[in-house]
Amino acid sequence: MKNLVFVFALLLSACASSPFSGPNPFEHTELLLEAEQAIEGLINVSGIPQKLLGHTKAIVVFPNLVKAAMIAGARVGKGVVIVRSPKTGKWNPPAFIKSRQASWGIQAGIQRAELVLLVMTKKGLKQLFKTQYNLGKGPQIALGPVGKTIDLNLVLNKNDIFAYSRIEGLFAGLSFEGTVISSDKQANYEYYQQPVSNRNLLMGHEGIKVPESGQAFLQRMNKLAGQRDAGPNKQ
């Protein structure tokens, strides 16, 4: 019990300057900016292939995942997900999401991470339309390939989702076991100023007024990860 109390105290300390730290009218706009910066940074640092980005069906971004642990550990974060319209090839309005993960074992300290997930298949895409899903179950997830020359048919042969991350802190690696992602209804309501579900946002339903910051985010994403010409269409 003491370990759990210590973990939560660490999380509160770690998040003191993060989007979790209280009411902020610009919180969701800031999250979109941070998500854009995380994607652009990982493209430059990790070498995410443009060919892969161009055939991605959806992108999930957590620009600031925070993990704190003392034997028992917890990782939390807020993020954004966008889905490419199969009709236009452009990105539909962003939906806000939350992540949580519990862990046990020999671990201590605080870790911050940026995480970008590229959803490549219809199997992986189906998960995103649920109000809650476990990232460690269902679609196959793997570390993403890097480099300018890749064989899409080869890399998409076994995997549905590719992960790219930058990690700072005392832990080694980034595990997805026990990671639960859920829709952030409150964030969606506050940002769009109307009740709107992740499903409607991701499907690009008409009648949803996207704020200027959201439009700017989508314009930037269409440049960073615009649709490429015909390629593999893995189920």
C-alpha positions in Angstrom: 0.0 0.0 0.0 2.8 2.4 0.9 4.4 1.7 -2.5 1.2 2.6 -4.3 0.9 5.9 -2.3 4.5 6.7 -3.2 3.9 6.0 -6.9 0.9 8.3 -7.0 2.9 11.0 -5.2 5.6 10.6 -7.8 3.1 10.9 -10.6 1.6 14.1 -9.1 5.1 15.5 -8.9 6.0 14.5 -12.4 2.9 15.9 -13.9 3.0 19.2 -12.0 4.0 21.1 -15.2 2.0 18.9 -17.6 -1.5 19.0 -19.0 -2.8 17.1 -15.9 -2.1 19.9 -13.6 -5.4 21.7 -13.5 -7.8 23.8 -15.6 -6.2 25.3 -18.7 -8.3 26.8 -21.5 -5.5 26.1 -24.0 -4.8 22.6 -22.8 -6.2 20.8 -25.8 -4.6 23.2 -28.3 -1.3 22.7 -26.5 -1.8 18.9 -26.7 -2.3 19.2 -30.5 0.9 21.2 -30.8 2.8 18.8 -28.7 1.5 15.9 -30.7 2.6 17.5 -33.9 6.1 18.2 -32.5 6.4 14.6 -31.3 5.6 13.2 -34.7 7.9 15.7 -36.5 10.6 15.0 -33.9 10.4 11.2 -34.3 10.4 11.5 -38.1 13.6 13.4 -37.9 15.3 11.5 -35.1 14.0 7.9 -35.5 13.8 8.1 -39.3 10.1 7.1 -39.8 9.9 6.3 -43.5 7.7 8.7 -45.5 6.5 5.7 -47.5 5.2 4.2 -44.3 3.5 7.4 -43.2 1.9 7.8 -46.6 0.1 4.4 -46.2 -0.8 4.8 -42.6 -4.5 4.4 -41.8 -4.4 6.1 -38.4 -1.9 7.8 -36.1 -2.0 7.7 -32.3 0.2 10.2 -30.5 1.1 10.5 -26.8 3.5 13.4 -26.5 4.1 13.1 -22.8 3.6 9.7 -21.2 4.7 9.8 -17.6 5.7 6.7 -15.6 6.5 6.7 -11.9 7.4 3.6 -9.8 8.7 2.2 -6.6 8.2 -1.6 -7.0 4.6 -0.8 -8.2 4.5 1.5 -11.2 1.9 3.5 -13.2 2.2 5.1 -16.6 -0.4 7.7 -17.6 -0.8 10.2 -20.4 -3.1 12.1 -22.7 -3.0 11.9 -26.4 -4.6 12.3 -29.8 -5.7 10.0 -32.6 -6.5 10.7 -36.2 -7.9 8.5 -38.9 -7.4 9.0 -42.7 -10.5 9.3 -44.7 -10.7 6.5 -47.2 -12.6 8.8 -49.6 -10.3 11.9 -49.6 -7.1 10.6 -48.2 -7.0 13.5 -45.8 -7.0 13.2 -42.0 -10.4 13.4 -40.2 -10.7 15.6 -37.0 -8.5 14.6 -34.0 -10.1 12.8 -31.1 -8.7 13.0 -27.6 -7.7 9.9 -25.7 -6.1 8.8 -22.4 -3.7 6.0 -21.5 -3.0 4.1 -18.3 -0.8 1.2 -17.4 0.1 -0.5 -14.2 3.3 -2.6 -13.7 5.1 -4.5 -11.0 8.7 -5.5 -10.5 12.1 -4.1 -9.7 11.8 -0.5 -10.8 12.2 2.9 -9.3 12.1 6.5 -10.5 10.3 8.6 -13.1 10.3 8.2 -16.9 8.9 10.4 -19.6 8.2 9.2 -23.1 6.9 10.3 -26.5 5.0 7.6 -28.3 3.7 7.5 -31.9 1.7 4.5 -33.1 1.2 4.0 -36.9 -1.9 1.9 -37.5 -1.4 0.1 -40.8 -4.2 -2.4 -41.2 -8.0 -2.6 -40.9 -7.6 -4.9 -38.0 -5.6 -2.3 -36.1 -8.0 0.4 -37.1 -11.0 -1.4 -35.7 -9.6 -1.1 -32.2 -9.6 2.7 -32.3 -13.4 2.9 -32.7 -13.9 1.3 -29.3 -14.4 3.5 -26.2 -11.7 1.5 -24.5 -9.1 -1.1 -25.6 -6.0 -2.9 -24.4 -3.0 -2.1 -26.5 -1.3 -5.3 -25.5 -4.1 -7.5 -26.9 -5.5 -8.0 -30.4 -3.6 -6.5 -33.3 0.1 -7.2 -33.6 2.3 -4.3 -32.5 6.0 -4.0 -33.2 8.9 -1.5 -33.2 8.7 0.5 -36.4 11.1 0.1 -39.3 13.4 3.0 -40.2 15.2 4.2 -43.3 14.2 5.6 -46.7 14.1 2.3 -48.5 11.6 -0.3 -47.2 9.5 -3.1 -48.7 6.0 -2.3 -47.6 4.8 -5.8 -48.4 7.5 -7.2 -46.2 7.1 -5.0 -43.2 3.3 -5.3 -43.2 3.3 -9.1 -43.5 2.9 -9.8 -39.8 2.3 -6.5 -38.0 -0.8 -4.2 -37.7 0.8 -1.3 -35.7 4.3 0.1 -35.6 5.6 2.0 -32.6 8.1 4.8 -32.4 9.2 6.4 -29.2 11.7 8.7 -27.4 12.3 7.9 -23.8 13.9 9.9 -20.9 14.3 8.5 -17.4 15.5 5.5 -15.4 13.6 2.7 -17.1 14.8 0.7 -20.1 12.5 0.2 -23.0 8.7 0.7 -23.4 6.3 -2.1 -22.7 2.7 -2.1 -24.0 1.5 -5.0 -21.7 -1.5 -3.8 -19.7 -1.7 -0.5 -21.5 -5.4 0.6 -21.7 -6.4 3.4 -24.0 -9.8 5.1 -23.7 -11.6 8.0 -25.3 -11.5 11.3 -23.4 -15.1 12.4 -23.6 -14.5 15.5 -21.4 -11.6 16.7 -23.6 -13.7 16.2 -26.8 -16.6 18.1 -25.3 -14.4 21.0 -24.1 -12.5 21.3 -27.3 -15.4 21.0 -29.8 -17.9 22.7 -27.5 -20.5 19.9 -28.2 -21.0 16.3 -27.2 -19.1 14.3 -29.8 -17.8 10.7 -29.7 -14.4 9.5 -30.8 -16.2 7.3 -33.3 -17.9 10.3 -35.0 -14.7 12.3 -35.1 -12.6 9.5 -36.5 -15.2 8.8 -39.2 -15.3 12.4 -40.1 -19.0 12.9 -39.6 -20.4 16.2 -40.9 -21.7 18.8 -38.6 -18.6 18.9 -36.4 -17.1 22.3 -36.3 -13.3 21.9 -36.0 -11.6 24.8 -34.2 -8.9 26.8 -36.0 -6.1 25.1 -34.0 -7.5 21.7 -35.1 -7.7 22.8 -38.7 -4.1 23.9 -38.5 -3.1 20.6 -36.9 -4.8 18.6 -39.7 -3.1 20.8 -42.4 0.3 20.1 -40.9 -0.5 16.4 -40.6 -1.5 16.2 -44.3 1.9 17.6 -45.1 3.9 15.4 -42.7 1.9 12.2 -43.4 0.1 12.8 -46.7 -1.4 9.9 -48.6 0.9 8.3 -51.1 0.1 6.6 -54.4 -1.3 3.1 -54.6 0.5 0.6 -52.4 -0.3 -2.4 -50.2 -3.8 -2.4 -48.7 -3.4 -5.0 -46.0 -6.6 -6.2 -44.3 
